[in-house]
């Protein structure tokens, strides 16, 4: 090593050793600053990617009131040997907020005639969990007095079953419970009709009984718990672009989202057709998760509610329609 380099090297080693032996002490004098508002941190919810129906809202049946553009979207007729029947979609002008219902005309029961619902790309079912089935029904004529309700897995194997009796000539909401014997991510709901004749159905519904705080028409307990763990200071709802709508007919109208669930107006979701490369024709808003439920959720989370309302303009990137 060159003498000059050697001298420099020894000098640096001496400095480092001296520094290690006398490590400097740093003193930080912390002074209180401005108070930070607890509402500076929160969550923003929007019904996109099935965030409400098929997501936070615990309803498992898609198009439960037959109000989608195609009334049987999400449904299909199922039949077994010797069964003969057909269906009609009827429109009741006396119920303008939820006018459609389905009529079953069962001419021969055979080995089984019914309806199947696919859920939101399948129904997530957990073994040992209880589920509440409900339906508004009236027996118009004939001997149809009962329903057999079952959940089946992807292979069609039954994983839960229950029966619902006592159908009458007047509209009534009937309930029964099912307990799942297996776990599956893509179950389907089958509703079989017993007897022959004419039967009307509406508001076909399936909820886990273990919703958040056990509420009827409730939210998924696991997803709400994740929100609660964030300890948000506020919750903004029901979204941004979804409030505007593609045009004003599709804007979020909060008055359509309150009251009895069978009187909330089903509306197309603007993300239904927004992206041509990713169409989702089965994406609607049942408003089962509406303004009341949003405010209740905010109260549960201890968060300030931040409701967003339409200002009379549709999305400027779409139609920019004005009221």
ZADOMAR-650641 format. One record per residue (C-alpha): residue number from 1; residue in three letters; y, x, z. Coordinates in steps of 0.1 Angstrom, whole numbers. Example, Ala and Ser with C-alpha at 12.3 -4.5 7.8 and 13.67 -1.06 7.14 Angstrom:
residues 2
+-----+-----+-------+-------+-------+
:   i :  aa :    c2 :    c1 :    c3 :
+-----+-----+-------+-------+-------+
:   1 : ala :   -45 :   123 :    78 :
:   2 : ser :   -11 :   137 :    71 :
+-----+-----+-------+-------+-------+
end
This chain:
residues 323
+-----+-----+-------+-------+-------+
:   i :  aa :    c2 :    c1 :    c3 :
+-----+-----+-------+-------+-------+
:   1 : unk :     0 :     0 :     0 :
:   2 : unk :    35 :    13 :    -8 :
:   3 : unk :    53 :    25 :    23 :
:   4 : unk :    81 :     0 :    18 :
:   5 : unk :    57 :   -29 :    14 :
:   6 : unk :    37 :   -18 :    44 :
:   7 : unk :    69 :   -17 :    65 :
:   8 : unk :    79 :   -52 :    54 :
:   9 : unk :    44 :   -66 :    61 :
:  10 : unk :    44 :   -52 :    96 :
:  11 : unk :    79 :   -66 :   102 :
:  12 : unk :    68 :  -101 :    92 :
:  13 : unk :    37 :   -99 :   114 :
:  14 : unk :    59 :   -89 :   143 :
:  15 : unk :    83 :  -118 :   137 :
:  16 : unk :    54 :  -143 :   135 :
:  17 : unk :    38 :  -131 :   167 :
:  18 : unk :    71 :  -132 :   185 :
:  19 : unk :    77 :  -167 :   173 :
:  20 : unk :    42 :  -178 :   185 :
:  21 : unk :    49 :  -164 :   219 :
:  22 : unk :    82 :  -181 :   223 :
:  23 : unk :    77 :  -214 :   205 :
:  24 : unk :   110 :  -233 :   203 :
:  25 : unk :   115 :  -265 :   223 :
:  26 : unk :   130 :  -295 :   205 :
:  27 : unk :   147 :  -322 :   225 :
:  28 : unk :   154 :  -356 :   209 :
:  29 : unk :   181 :  -378 :   225 :
:  30 : unk :   172 :  -414 :   214 :
:  31 : unk :   200 :  -440 :   217 :
:  32 : unk :   193 :  -477 :   213 :
:  33 : unk :   205 :  -491 :   179 :
:  34 : unk :   210 :  -525 :   165 :
:  35 : unk :   185 :  -552 :   175 :
:  36 : unk :   159 :  -560 :   149 :
:  37 : unk :   154 :  -597 :   142 :
:  38 : unk :   118 :  -609 :   146 :
:  39 : unk :   122 :  -629 :   114 :
:  40 : unk :   127 :  -597 :    93 :
:  41 : unk :    90 :  -597 :    86 :
:  42 : unk :    70 :  -626 :    73 :
:  43 : unk :    47 :  -639 :    46 :
:  44 : unk :    54 :  -656 :    12 :
:  45 : unk :    28 :  -682 :     1 :
:  46 : unk :    25 :  -695 :   -35 :
:  47 : unk :    -3 :  -716 :   -50 :
:  48 : unk :   -14 :  -690 :   -76 :
:  49 : unk :   -50 :  -678 :   -82 :
:  50 : unk :   -62 :  -709 :   -64 :
:  51 : unk :   -42 :  -701 :   -33 :
:  52 : unk :   -40 :  -736 :   -20 :
:  53 : unk :   -67 :  -759 :   -36 :
:  54 : unk :   -98 :  -737 :   -37 :
:  55 : unk :   -82 :  -713 :   -12 :
:  56 : unk :   -63 :  -719 :    20 :
:  57 : unk :   -69 :  -756 :    18 :
:  58 : unk :  -105 :  -762 :    30 :
:  59 : unk :  -114 :  -790 :     6 :
:  60 : unk :  -145 :  -781 :   -14 :
:  61 : unk :  -145 :  -808 :   -40 :
:  62 : unk :  -124 :  -802 :   -71 :
:  63 : unk :  -107 :  -833 :   -87 :
:  64 : unk :  -118 :  -855 :   -58 :
:  65 : unk :   -97 :  -884 :   -70 :
:  66 : unk :  -104 :  -881 :  -108 :
:  67 : unk :   -67 :  -876 :  -115 :
:  68 : unk :   -69 :  -844 :  -137 :
:  69 : unk :   -60 :  -847 :  -174 :
:  70 : unk :   -97 :  -851 :  -181 :
:  71 : unk :  -109 :  -874 :  -153 :
:  72 : unk :  -143 :  -858 :  -151 :
:  73 : unk :  -132 :  -822 :  -150 :
:  74 : unk :  -153 :  -806 :  -123 :
:  75 : unk :  -179 :  -834 :  -125 :
:  76 : unk :  -210 :  -842 :  -145 :
:  77 : unk :  -235 :  -869 :  -146 :
:  78 : unk :  -270 :  -860 :  -133 :
:  79 : unk :  -301 :  -881 :  -140 :
:  80 : unk :  -338 :  -878 :  -137 :
:  81 : unk :  -367 :  -896 :  -154 :
:  82 : unk :  -363 :  -933 :  -161 :
:  83 : unk :  -328 :  -935 :  -148 :
:  84 : unk :  -304 :  -955 :  -168 :
:  85 : unk :  -267 :  -957 :  -161 :
:  86 : unk :  -232 :  -950 :  -172 :
:  87 : unk :  -197 :  -945 :  -158 :
:  88 : unk :  -162 :  -958 :  -165 :
:  89 : unk :  -128 :  -944 :  -154 :
:  90 : unk :  -106 :  -973 :  -142 :
:  91 : unk :   -69 :  -974 :  -137 :
:  92 : unk :   -55 :  -995 :  -109 :
:  93 : unk :   -18 : -1003 :  -114 :
:  94 : unk :   -15 : -1014 :   -78 :
:  95 : unk :   -20 :  -978 :   -67 :
:  96 : unk :     5 :  -959 :   -89 :
:  97 : unk :     3 :  -927 :   -68 :
:  98 : unk :   -34 :  -924 :   -72 :
:  99 : unk :   -44 :  -949 :   -99 :
: 100 : unk :   -78 :  -937 :  -111 :
: 101 : unk :  -112 :  -943 :   -97 :
: 102 : unk :  -147 :  -940 :  -111 :
: 103 : unk :  -171 :  -970 :  -117 :
: 104 : unk :  -208 :  -964 :  -116 :
: 105 : unk :  -229 :  -989 :  -136 :
: 106 : unk :  -265 :  -982 :  -126 :
: 107 : unk :  -290 : -1003 :  -147 :
: 108 : unk :  -322 :  -985 :  -136 :
: 109 : unk :  -324 :  -961 :  -106 :
: 110 : unk :  -355 :  -944 :  -119 :
: 111 : unk :  -360 :  -911 :  -102 :
: 112 : unk :  -323 :  -906 :   -97 :
: 113 : unk :  -289 :  -911 :  -111 :
: 114 : unk :  -258 :  -895 :   -97 :
: 115 : unk :  -227 :  -872 :  -100 :
: 116 : unk :  -224 :  -835 :   -94 :
: 117 : unk :  -193 :  -816 :   -84 :
: 118 : unk :  -190 :  -779 :   -91 :
: 119 : unk :  -163 :  -771 :   -66 :
: 120 : unk :  -138 :  -744 :   -72 :
: 121 : unk :  -161 :  -722 :   -93 :
: 122 : unk :  -187 :  -730 :   -68 :
: 123 : unk :  -187 :  -740 :   -31 :
: 124 : unk :  -190 :  -713 :    -5 :
: 125 : unk :  -215 :  -726 :    21 :
: 126 : unk :  -226 :  -709 :    53 :
: 127 : unk :  -260 :  -713 :    69 :
: 128 : unk :  -259 :  -733 :   101 :
: 129 : unk :  -224 :  -746 :    94 :
: 130 : unk :  -216 :  -784 :    94 :
: 131 : unk :  -198 :  -802 :    66 :
: 132 : unk :  -182 :  -836 :    66 :
: 133 : unk :  -186 :  -857 :    34 :
: 134 : unk :  -163 :  -887 :    29 :
: 135 : unk :  -157 :  -912 :     1 :
: 136 : unk :  -138 :  -943 :    -5 :
: 137 : unk :  -162 :  -969 :   -20 :
: 138 : unk :  -168 : -1005 :   -27 :
: 139 : unk :  -200 : -1022 :   -39 :
: 140 : unk :  -189 : -1045 :   -68 :
: 141 : unk :  -222 : -1062 :   -75 :
: 142 : unk :  -259 : -1056 :   -73 :
: 143 : unk :  -280 : -1037 :   -47 :
: 144 : unk :  -263 : -1003 :   -45 :
: 145 : unk :  -258 : -1001 :    -8 :
: 146 : unk :  -264 :  -964 :     0 :
: 147 : unk :  -257 :  -929 :   -12 :
: 148 : unk :  -278 :  -897 :    -8 :
: 149 : unk :  -257 :  -866 :    -5 :
: 150 : unk :  -270 :  -831 :    -9 :
: 151 : unk :  -259 :  -795 :   -14 :
: 152 : unk :  -278 :  -773 :   -38 :
: 153 : unk :  -276 :  -736 :   -45 :
: 154 : unk :  -273 :  -719 :   -79 :
: 155 : unk :  -310 :  -724 :   -86 :
: 156 : unk :  -308 :  -761 :   -78 :
: 157 : unk :  -326 :  -758 :   -45 :
: 158 : unk :  -315 :  -782 :   -18 :
: 159 : unk :  -298 :  -766 :    12 :
: 160 : unk :  -284 :  -797 :    29 :
: 161 : unk :  -289 :  -834 :    28 :
: 162 : unk :  -275 :  -866 :    44 :
: 163 : unk :  -274 :  -903 :    38 :
: 164 : unk :  -245 :  -927 :    38 :
: 165 : unk :  -252 :  -964 :    43 :
: 166 : unk :  -233 :  -997 :    48 :
: 167 : unk :  -214 :  -999 :    15 :
: 168 : unk :  -195 : -1032 :    13 :
: 169 : unk :  -175 : -1052 :   -13 :
: 170 : unk :  -142 : -1041 :     2 :
: 171 : unk :  -127 : -1006 :    -2 :
: 172 : unk :  -137 :  -985 :    28 :
: 173 : unk :  -138 :  -948 :    36 :
: 174 : unk :  -173 :  -938 :    47 :
: 175 : unk :  -184 :  -905 :    62 :
: 176 : unk :  -216 :  -885 :    69 :
: 177 : unk :  -224 :  -850 :    80 :
: 178 : unk :  -245 :  -822 :    65 :
: 179 : unk :  -258 :  -790 :    81 :
: 180 : unk :  -264 :  -761 :    57 :
: 181 : unk :  -299 :  -745 :    58 :
: 182 : unk :  -288 :  -714 :    37 :
: 183 : unk :  -258 :  -694 :    27 :
: 184 : unk :  -246 :  -694 :    -9 :
: 185 : unk :  -213 :  -686 :   -26 :
: 186 : unk :  -218 :  -711 :   -54 :
: 187 : unk :  -233 :  -744 :   -41 :
: 188 : unk :  -228 :  -777 :   -58 :
: 189 : unk :  -225 :  -812 :   -44 :
: 190 : unk :  -248 :  -840 :   -56 :
: 191 : unk :  -242 :  -876 :   -49 :
: 192 : unk :  -272 :  -899 :   -57 :
: 193 : unk :  -270 :  -937 :   -59 :
: 194 : unk :  -296 :  -959 :   -43 :
: 195 : unk :  -303 :  -993 :   -59 :
: 196 : unk :  -289 : -1009 :   -90 :
: 197 : unk :  -256 : -1026 :   -99 :
: 198 : unk :  -219 : -1016 :   -99 :
: 199 : unk :  -202 :  -993 :   -75 :
: 200 : unk :  -166 :  -979 :   -74 :
: 201 : unk :  -157 :  -945 :   -59 :
: 202 : unk :  -126 :  -926 :   -51 :
: 203 : unk :  -115 :  -896 :   -30 :
: 204 : unk :  -149 :  -879 :   -29 :
: 205 : unk :  -144 :  -851 :    -3 :
: 206 : unk :  -163 :  -823 :    14 :
: 207 : unk :  -148 :  -803 :    43 :
: 208 : unk :  -163 :  -778 :    67 :
: 209 : unk :  -159 :  -793 :   102 :
: 210 : unk :  -148 :  -759 :   115 :
: 211 : unk :  -113 :  -760 :    99 :
: 212 : unk :   -84 :  -743 :   116 :
: 213 : unk :   -80 :  -759 :   150 :
: 214 : unk :  -107 :  -784 :   139 :
: 215 : unk :   -82 :  -806 :   120 :
: 216 : unk :   -91 :  -833 :    95 :
: 217 : unk :   -77 :  -824 :    61 :
: 218 : unk :   -75 :  -789 :    75 :
: 219 : unk :   -72 :  -753 :    64 :
: 220 : unk :   -98 :  -726 :    63 :
: 221 : unk :  -100 :  -711 :    97 :
: 222 : unk :  -109 :  -676 :    85 :
: 223 : unk :   -79 :  -673 :    62 :
: 224 : unk :   -54 :  -687 :    87 :
: 225 : unk :   -67 :  -663 :   113 :
: 226 : unk :   -59 :  -634 :    89 :
: 227 : unk :   -23 :  -648 :    86 :
: 228 : unk :   -21 :  -651 :   123 :
: 229 : unk :   -32 :  -615 :   128 :
: 230 : unk :    -1 :  -604 :   108 :
: 231 : unk :    22 :  -620 :   134 :
: 232 : unk :    47 :  -631 :   107 :
: 233 : unk :    82 :  -639 :   118 :
: 234 : unk :    85 :  -665 :    90 :
: 235 : unk :    64 :  -682 :    63 :
: 236 : unk :    80 :  -690 :    29 :
: 237 : unk :    64 :  -719 :    11 :
: 238 : unk :    53 :  -735 :   -13 :
: 239 : unk :    62 :  -706 :   -37 :
: 240 : unk :    87 :  -695 :   -63 :
: 241 : unk :    78 :  -702 :   -99 :
: 242 : unk :    56 :  -731 :   -89 :
: 243 : unk :    86 :  -748 :   -74 :
: 244 : unk :   104 :  -746 :  -107 :
: 245 : unk :    76 :  -757 :  -129 :
: 246 : unk :    72 :  -751 :  -167 :
: 247 : unk :    94 :  -782 :  -171 :
: 248 : unk :   109 :  -806 :  -146 :
: 249 : unk :    79 :  -830 :  -147 :
: 250 : unk :    58 :  -802 :  -133 :
: 251 : unk :    83 :  -790 :  -106 :
: 252 : unk :    72 :  -792 :   -70 :
: 253 : unk :    84 :  -825 :   -55 :
: 254 : unk :    79 :  -822 :   -18 :
: 255 : unk :    79 :  -860 :   -13 :
: 256 : unk :    47 :  -862 :   -33 :
: 257 : unk :    30 :  -839 :    -9 :
: 258 : unk :    34 :  -860 :    23 :
: 259 : unk :    18 :  -891 :    37 :
: 260 : unk :   -18 :  -902 :    35 :
: 261 : unk :   -38 :  -878 :    13 :
: 262 : unk :   -50 :  -906 :   -10 :
: 263 : unk :   -13 :  -914 :   -18 :
: 264 : unk :    -2 :  -878 :   -26 :
: 265 : unk :     5 :  -874 :   -63 :
: 266 : unk :   -18 :  -849 :   -81 :
: 267 : unk :     2 :  -825 :  -103 :
: 268 : unk :    -8 :  -799 :  -128 :
: 269 : unk :    -3 :  -763 :  -116 :
: 270 : unk :    21 :  -744 :  -138 :
: 271 : unk :    -3 :  -715 :  -137 :
: 272 : unk :   -28 :  -737 :  -155 :
: 273 : unk :   -17 :  -726 :  -189 :
: 274 : unk :    10 :  -700 :  -183 :
: 275 : unk :   -11 :  -671 :  -196 :
: 276 : unk :   -27 :  -676 :  -230 :
: 277 : unk :   -52 :  -648 :  -223 :
: 278 : unk :   -62 :  -664 :  -191 :
: 279 : unk :   -62 :  -702 :  -193 :
: 280 : unk :   -73 :  -722 :  -162 :
: 281 : unk :   -75 :  -758 :  -174 :
: 282 : unk :   -90 :  -769 :  -140 :
: 283 : unk :   -60 :  -757 :  -120 :
: 284 : unk :   -42 :  -786 :  -104 :
: 285 : unk :   -24 :  -794 :   -71 :
: 286 : unk :   -39 :  -821 :   -50 :
: 287 : unk :   -11 :  -817 :   -24 :
: 288 : unk :   -37 :  -820 :     3 :
: 289 : unk :   -19 :  -789 :    16 :
: 290 : unk :    16 :  -803 :    16 :
: 291 : unk :    49 :  -799 :    33 :
: 292 : unk :    36 :  -814 :    66 :
: 293 : unk :     7 :  -790 :    66 :
: 294 : unk :    30 :  -760 :    58 :
: 295 : unk :    53 :  -768 :    87 :
: 296 : unk :    23 :  -773 :   110 :
: 297 : unk :    10 :  -739 :    99 :
: 298 : unk :    43 :  -723 :   107 :
: 299 : unk :    43 :  -738 :   141 :
: 300 : unk :     7 :  -726 :   147 :
: 301 : unk :    17 :  -690 :   137 :
: 302 : unk :    48 :  -690 :   158 :
: 303 : unk :    67 :  -684 :   125 :
: 304 : unk :   100 :  -698 :   112 :
: 305 : unk :    94 :  -722 :    83 :
: 306 : unk :   112 :  -713 :    51 :
: 307 : unk :   108 :  -743 :    27 :
: 308 : unk :   118 :  -738 :    -9 :
: 309 : unk :   130 :  -768 :   -29 :
: 310 : unk :   138 :  -772 :   -66 :
: 311 : unk :   175 :  -770 :   -75 :
: 312 : unk :   172 :  -792 :  -106 :
: 313 : unk :   162 :  -765 :  -130 :
: 314 : unk :   128 :  -757 :  -145 :
: 315 : unk :   117 :  -720 :  -150 :
: 316 : unk :   143 :  -702 :  -171 :
: 317 : unk :   116 :  -682 :  -188 :
: 318 : unk :    99 :  -714 :  -200 :
: 319 : unk :   120 :  -745 :  -208 :
: 320 : unk :   150 :  -740 :  -185 :
: 321 : unk :   152 :  -778 :  -184 :
: 322 : unk :   180 :  -792 :  -163 :
: 323 : unk :   180 :  -824 :  -142 :
+-----+-----+-------+-------+-------+
end
